[in-house]
Amino acid sequence: MSRLIGLVICILAFSLSGCGEPDEPAANAPTSSRVPDDNVFKDQVRALEKAEDVQKTVNEAAARQREVIEEQAR
């Protein structure tokens, strides 16, 4: 009988421990990620996101260069 009570107490303790507040996100993890951190492909997705950010920077620089060239042509 005492084993049954111990088992019931353990089951209640484990089930109640799952009802806590969610953990805070990691400080170094990107917040705009398209997939959760527990995904198998998280490294590849982060690399793709970084490449997209670099492409945005390159596109902005090319637009600025085009504007300078057009201003010089006038």
C-alpha positions in Angstrom: 0.0 0.0 0.0 2.9 2.4 0.8 4.4 1.8 -2.6 1.1 2.7 -4.2 1.0 6.0 -2.3 4.6 6.7 -3.2 3.9 6.0 -6.9 0.8 8.3 -6.8 2.9 11.1 -5.2 5.6 10.7 -7.8 3.1 10.8 -10.7 1.5 13.9 -9.2 4.8 15.6 -8.7 5.9 14.9 -12.3 2.6 16.0 -13.8 2.6 19.2 -11.8 6.2 20.0 -12.7 5.2 20.2 -16.4 2.8 23.1 -15.6 5.4 25.7 -14.9 6.2 28.9 -16.9 8.1 28.4 -20.2 11.8 29.0 -20.1 13.3 32.4 -21.3 14.8 32.3 -24.8 18.6 32.1 -25.0 20.3 35.4 -25.2 22.5 34.5 -28.2 19.7 32.8 -30.2 18.2 34.7 -33.0 14.6 35.8 -32.4 13.5 35.9 -36.0 14.3 32.3 -36.8 11.7 30.6 -39.0 12.1 27.2 -37.2 12.3 26.2 -33.6 15.7 25.6 -32.0 15.0 21.8 -31.5 14.9 21.3 -35.3 17.4 19.0 -36.8 18.3 21.5 -39.5 18.8 24.5 -37.2 22.4 25.1 -38.2 21.5 25.0 -41.9 18.6 27.4 -41.4 20.7 29.8 -39.4 23.3 29.8 -42.2 20.6 30.4 -44.8 19.2 33.3 -42.7 22.7 34.8 -42.4 23.2 34.5 -46.2 19.9 36.3 -46.8 21.0 39.1 -44.5 24.3 39.4 -46.4 22.3 39.5 -49.7 20.2 42.4 -48.3 23.4 44.3 -47.5 24.8 43.6 -50.9 21.6 44.7 -52.6 21.5 48.0 -50.6 25.2 48.7 -51.5 24.4 48.1 -55.2 21.5 50.4 -55.0 23.6 53.1 -53.5 26.3 52.6 -56.1 23.7 52.9 -58.9 22.4 56.1 -57.4 25.9 57.6 -57.3 26.6 56.5 -60.9 23.3 58.0 -62.1 24.1 61.3 -60.3 27.5 61.5 -61.9 26.0 60.8 -65.4 23.7 63.8 -65.1 
